Amino acid sequence: MPPVPAGARVRRAASSDLDELVALEQRSFSSDRLSRAQYRRHLDSDTAMILVATGHPRPLLGSAVLFFRKRSGVGRLYSLATRPEARGQGVGAALLEAVVNACRHRGCRALRLEVRTDNAAAIGLYERAGFQRIGRYERYYQDGADAWRYEKSLD
Ligand SMILES: CC(C)(COP(=O)(O)OP(=O)(O)OC[C@H]1O[C@@H](n2cnc3c(N)ncnc32)[C@H](O)[C@@H]1OP(=O)(O)O)[C@@H](O)C(=O)NCCC(=O)NCCS
């Protein structure tokens, strides 16, 4: 796996990242986007965690949105995105590792996610990180695309 770009680091997002988070969302996803209001709410929530990979000290290289449910031992990775110019350099893998660590820290026994069945780059990343395919959901996304559901056991 290629190293994360020199000087990059992963940290929890702050409200000062809001503009860049929304801009990255727009560039990364064509449907099922999180709105600015949703990002603002998730930045200030006990049941959400947004992680960002940043350059030195900016710009934002990538982000991950993670949800927890009260009394559930399963974390949910809702979204993972790397800025197009920074892809293929390990940013996604670094964010994913940080997401797994955050879930462990929170005491989760598993981490789940859904991914479009045609998203080869993301599927490869998840499978290399030890996620296993546990289901298929037809017309899961707003644009009618199907999803695979993946899970990684954290025991
Ligand atoms: C999926 C995504 C987050 C990966 O981020 P990234 O920073 O490029 O990830 P990494 O550099 O850590 O790893 C990418 C891996 O995918 C591989 N890859 C890239 N494009 C690929 C493709 N079309 N098919 C298969 N593998 C591909 C790379 O070679 C690399 O593999 P390696 O680790 O063996 O070298 C990024 O492509 C992205 O933001 N896509 C748009 C948003 C998205 O689809 N998010 C996931 C669904 S929530």
The ligand as an ORCA input file, in Angstrom:
! r2SCAN-3c Opt
* xyz 0 1
  C     -12.837      4.830     -2.305
  C     -11.861      5.935     -1.980
  C     -12.255      6.568     -0.655
  C     -10.445      5.346     -1.851
  O      -9.593      6.377     -1.375
  P      -8.022      6.384     -1.675
  O      -7.439      7.447     -0.826
  O      -7.764      6.446     -3.119
  O      -7.631      4.967     -1.064
  P      -6.179      4.305     -0.966
  O      -5.187      5.129     -1.702
  O      -5.936      4.018      0.473
  O      -6.418      2.907     -1.674
  C      -7.012      2.859     -2.917
  C      -6.841      1.486     -3.444
  O      -7.790      1.290     -4.463
  C      -7.116      0.920     -5.647
  N      -7.923      1.423     -6.732
  C      -8.041      2.680     -7.156
  N      -8.929      2.731     -8.178
  C      -9.339      1.456     -8.365
  C     -10.233      0.838     -9.269
  N     -10.896      1.537    -10.201
  N     -10.411     -0.499     -9.182
  C      -9.789     -1.229     -8.247
  N      -8.926     -0.694     -7.371
  C      -8.707      0.624     -7.437
  C      -5.771      1.549     -5.535
  O      -4.855      0.911     -6.361
  C      -5.476      1.293     -4.068
  O      -5.099     -0.045     -3.880
  P      -3.724     -0.427     -3.108
  O      -3.970     -0.092     -1.679
  O      -3.595     -1.895     -3.334
  O      -2.670      0.382     -3.746
  C     -11.802      7.006     -3.109
  O     -11.656      6.353     -4.340
  C     -13.032      7.912     -3.182
  O     -13.103      8.922     -2.480
  N     -14.021      7.563     -4.039
  C     -15.241      8.385     -4.163
  C     -16.122      8.247     -2.955
  C     -16.474      6.802     -2.675
  O     -16.847      6.065     -3.569
  N     -16.372      6.383     -1.381
  C     -16.623      5.027     -0.948
  C     -18.042      4.726     -0.726
  S     -18.721      5.409      0.768
*
